[in-house]
Amino acid sequence: MTSILKLRGAAALSRTRLERLSRAAGEVLSKLKGLAAEHWYFVELSAPLAPDETARLVDLLGAHPETGQAPIGTLLLVVPRLGTISPWSSKATDIARQCGFDKIVRIERGTAYTVDARGADNSPELLALLHDRMTESVLPTLDQADELFHHYAPQPLTSVDILSGGRAALEAANGELGLALSEDEIDYLVENFSRMGRNPTDVELMMFAQANSEHCRHKIFNADWIIDARPMEKSLFGMIKDTHKAHPQGTVVAYSDTASIIEGATIERLYADADGVWRYHTEETHILAKVETHNHPTAISPFPGAATGAGGEIRDEGATGRGSRPKAGLAGFSVSNLNIPGFEQPWEKAYGKPDRIASALDIMIEGPIGAAAFNNEFGRPNLAGYFRSFEQEVQGEVRGYHKPIMIAGGVGNIQAQQSEKPTFPPGTLLIQLGGPGMLIGLGGGAASSMATGTNTADLDFASVQRGNPEIQRRCQEVIDACWQMGDRNPIIAIHDVGAGGLSNAMPELADHAGLGAHFELREVHIEEPGMSPREIWSNESQERYVLAIAPESLAQFQAFCDRERCPFAVLGTATADGHLTVSDRHFGNKPVDMDMKVLLGKPPKMTRNVSRRAVFLPPFDTTDIDLKEAGLRVLRMPAVASKSFLITIGDRSVGGLTARDQFVGPWQVPVADVAVTAMSFHGYRGEAFAMGERTSVACIDAPASGRMAIGESITNIAAADIAGIGDVKLSANWMAAAGHRGEDARLFDTVKAVSEFCIAAGLAIPVGKDSLSMRTAWKDGDEDKQVVAPLSLIATAFAPVQDIRRTLTPQLQFPAGVETELMLIDLGNGRNRLGGSALAQAYNAVGEHAPDVDPAQLAAFFATIQRLRRDDLLLAYHDRGDGGLFATVCEMAFAAKCGLSLVLDTVCYDQYMNDVDGLEKKPDTLKGRFGDKLFAGLFAEELGAVIQIRRDDRAKITEVLRAAKLAYHFIGEPNDKDEIRFRRNAKLVFGASRTELLRTWSETSYRIARLRDDADSVQQEFDGLADASDPGLSVSLSFGVGEDVAAPFIASGARPQVAVLREQGVNSQFEMAAAFERAGFAPVDVHMSDLQAGRIDLAQFHGLAACGGFSYGDVLGAGQGWAKSILFNPMLRAEFEAFFRRSDTFALGVCNGCQMMAHLAPMIPGAEAWPTFHRNRSEQFEARFAMVEVVDSPSILFKGMAGSRMPIVVSHGEGRAV
């Protein structure tokens, strides 16, 4: 019989968060007098704790044994959903066990809200503010928290009686369970189960629905097409594959795995060998490329939706081939109008939304944090992305992103020899690796295949997953340990667990080998014993993989899992009979008993019989538009404006291989065109990736929008040093409202246009994804409403990089004694079409003429930029994109903190108007066709780029451009003033201070961050934009960087060993090992489990380096759980104390390691004055550069560095020293 100990914790919310919640509560409650929030801990014990054990537990949790005076008001206790075990609980319980609390069965935490207001106990609106009904329950008393530990009985299997009820019974189940089965699929199932002579179980139906959902099977992309009564020759997927057939070179794997594999290079790759020593290994290494979407979950619940979108894409990379390593990520968002309170924009109109989905603003406040939080905790830098808002009436209907686009993607690396998944024989073990199953994410594959609003609200919410990145980090460590064995890799095949959960992943794994499988349901790790067989088999709990492993490899695999404390379970074996069986020993039945060919066979192929819809749109009239006002509106447009609020929340340095992130120059302005990573800590080869999208153009000309998206990804990635355009590989992510009038034909025509365009340009699309239910429908009173997304292609370009040092940026340069000028390379060839532009959107228009691009010109442009770079003729580069030439040059000035003097005569020239310098001067340059030409020249979003060149190189560059048949214009020069000025016909047509424009460009980001973070901190940063005295980042060193301090050690052959120490959740051991290896040490991989098991002793080391990351997910505070696992373990405490007291040792703590060591200060000589680290004042994870100066220090690590000033990376959520 267990008992429950209740301990009162500290305040659950900071002052800022509590004030924000109080304001929101005050809007739904009358006469709110007060609101308080504090943590309570509930500890399930197998036996009572002794007084000294209770004291230690209070210390561990930061709790209070006494209850104290309770706040006044109604108590609403928010706890993890009854019947579940939260990720927080799993990690906190892990810490307690590592600290020797053997009597603790489980720890849970709740938040006690005390609300002093009438009606607080029965306000649904208040409850919605206080808890997430998918993962939390609300209890009225502390005593009821005992229910957290109630063990519910397993729910039984059910079946659908089609033998008696026929087709109607299955139709009813289709709606009740949210299966999204088509009419043909219902007929298929009735026919097959009738032939078997039995009723299908709910497990089989859910499994079939997930495995055959549009989300998983891509039925529309594989369908036959009839358009305007004419059969089409190819499917959509067939046309995409044509690009790879035309240009297969450089692609190793396309379409057949969870990510594409691109040819890389032979590099020196650093990882630990079996003896634990980190060494470089020369091996052929390829590049992973993948981009996913997670639109439906992000619409319903933005933080977990975006978090698990990032997490799922990371698993896609890690599960490629026989196991690989993710490296760097990207994230993008398309939403409807933001309508920021107090900052509503002239183009924004309130159309409303259904209650079941989040607002665009809430998505952009919570979603990016979710994606960043998962990347941060897993340990993957996020280096690229995009952000667009669009909601507009077009042809009598509202187009927008009420169902958002949430893009997650990235690059990784894989050993060449691990690139292919081999088949495996019967008897192979089928294993689940990772976290437990919980009742979350049920039916997500089917739900995401439906238009938002056609599913019931409960099923919509139930289909959203929740993330636990710390356990996914543990999984990745196991996968890394496996593939690092090379030919002896125990993993034969691996899949991630995504849509449909195990019910989709396990059959796919067996089917890969052409086999059947037998599983035991009760071997699946679950944390909710009351789950039914359907819920166990089909839930989409995250952080799980399925693997095929030979029986003789199990012991080695288990050793890896034990070391990393990573759960795994052998669920079954592969069989030769082609049959899929899932047994349930608890109930003594078989929830699944069917042939694989019925599950994964060929249900009737879809045929799309559709018609085209003509587009008639009015022209965009600029007659009454003020140029200055137009520029300011465009700079506030989310697609144009600063994305700082999206970037600083994400770690961009973890892994140590980032060569180019979003921020550029001494003042860290977010204007980079491309992300670049190094392939190795040795050498200069790397990977580049960049995005492109022009979705608003699709409202005018969908095929042109597809070509422009591809083109923009190419003009962005051109900033990196790439051998040729054939090295660039594309991911195409397609979004459309299939079934909506005209949209299917637009999708077909755009895919066809993009296929032809890529083939002509020399490009291939070896990877992609589709999400074809981009429509939101709801009832507003008696009115039926809907918002339909424009057809949307999000293109991402990936390529190997020749030299990561040669990446171009938009930062304008001022070389001493050299005159420079700016040139526009114009792929629009002077057409300057404003259709779909930010300017048009800013005035609630779309326009009638869409920009477009020619594939041959695009290829010539790419080759020309690479040539000019190789010849060292380019000083700066920035693609022309959202906001047109106006935004492009402004961003270049922002990055360099300089002014511009530009002349627009040739950009706005019309040969029929004679309005160029030297000819007749027109009296008014802003009216009539003169004004039209000016607005078009400044704001058209035709593709191209602005380059900065040395004036003396003008002849060389123009010769190259002419040979490539590229249009170009000389447009002016930078100046050292705080002014951006445009002239036309010798008249000043626009003038503004750079600071004013910079603040305008930054204001949208500032406004969102102010709602999300600590308002005072955000205001301080925004005010700093006007500081003309800010010198920016710089480097001044008192030592020579070229000095090789490691040479004497290496020459003697006596590299001293340093323990590169990590705990579960730590993720920065790679860069730590690389740094110490370069400094002449022999770094050794040491896990805390090695010390606990006695496999390694700190006595063998002279140095200890505690690494960064999120040990135990930082659930008890950053680094505290790690520290307490040492302080509360007598053996480990003695070992660490002995190490610290030796005279021949040193220690370094970085990031989480620093936070951990701060809590060990009592045992470290001379550490009495060390601070501890608390939540950042900004209330946010902060990833930035900070200028530091090295002062005189006794530390051996700072020897010879005193007086040096340099920028260093800071990436933390708890970095405020107290």
Secondary structure, DSSP 8 states (H G I E B T S, - for coil): --EEEEEEEEESS-HHHHHHHHHHHHHHSSS--EEEEEEEEEEEESS---HHHHHHHHHHHT-BSS-----SSEEEEEEE-TT---HHHHHHHHHHHHTT-TTEEEEEEEEEEEEESTTGGG-HHHHHHH--TTTEEEESSSGGGGGGG---------B--HHHHHHHHHHHHHHHTT----HHHHHHHHHHHHHHTS--BHHHHHHHHHHTSHHHH-TTTTSEEEETTEE-SS-HHHHHHHHHHH--TTEEE-SSSSSEEEEEEEEEEEEE-TTSBEEEEEEEEEEEEEEEE-HHHHHHSHHHHHHHHHHHHHHHHHTSTT--EEEEEEEEEEES----TT---TT-------TTS--HHHHHHHHHHHHHHHHHHHT--EEEEEEEE-EEEETTEEEE-SS-EEEEEEEEEEEGGGSS-----TT-EEEEEES-B-S-STTHHHHTTS-BTSS-HHHHHHT-----HHHHHHHHHHHHHHHTTGGG-SEEEEEE--TTTHHHHHHHHHHHTT-EEEEEGGGS-BS-TT--HHHHHH---SSEEEEEE-GGGHHHHHHHHHHHT--EEEEEEEETT-EEEEEETTTTEEEEEEEHHHHHS-----EEEE------------TT--HHHHHHHHHHSTTTS--HHHHTTS-SSTTS-EEE-SEETTTTEE--S-EEEES-SSSS-EEEEEEE--GGGGGT-HHHHHHHHHHHHHHHHTTS--S-GGG-EEEEEEE-BTTSTTHHHHHHHHHHHHHHHHHHHT-EEEEEEEE-B-EEEEEETTEEEEEE---EEEEEEEEEES-GGG---S-----TT--EEEEEEETTTT----TT-HHHHHTT---S------HHHHHHHHHHHHHHHHTT--SEEEE--TTHHHHHHHHHHHHHT-EEEEE-TTTT--TTTT-STTS---S-TTSHHHHHHHHHHHH---SEEEEEEEGGGHHHHHHHHHHTT-EEEEEEEEESSSEEEEEETTEEEEEEEHHHHHHHHHHHHHHHHHHHS-HHHHHHHHHGGG-TT------B-SS-TT--TTHHHHHHT---EEEEEE-TTB--HHHHHHHHHHTT-EEEEEEHHHHHHTS--GGG-SEEEE--B-GGGGTTSTTHHHHHHHHT-HHHHHHHHHHHH-TT-EEEE-THHHHHHHHTGGGSTT-TT---EE--TTSS-EEEEEEEE----S-GGGTT-TT-EEEEEEEESS-EE-
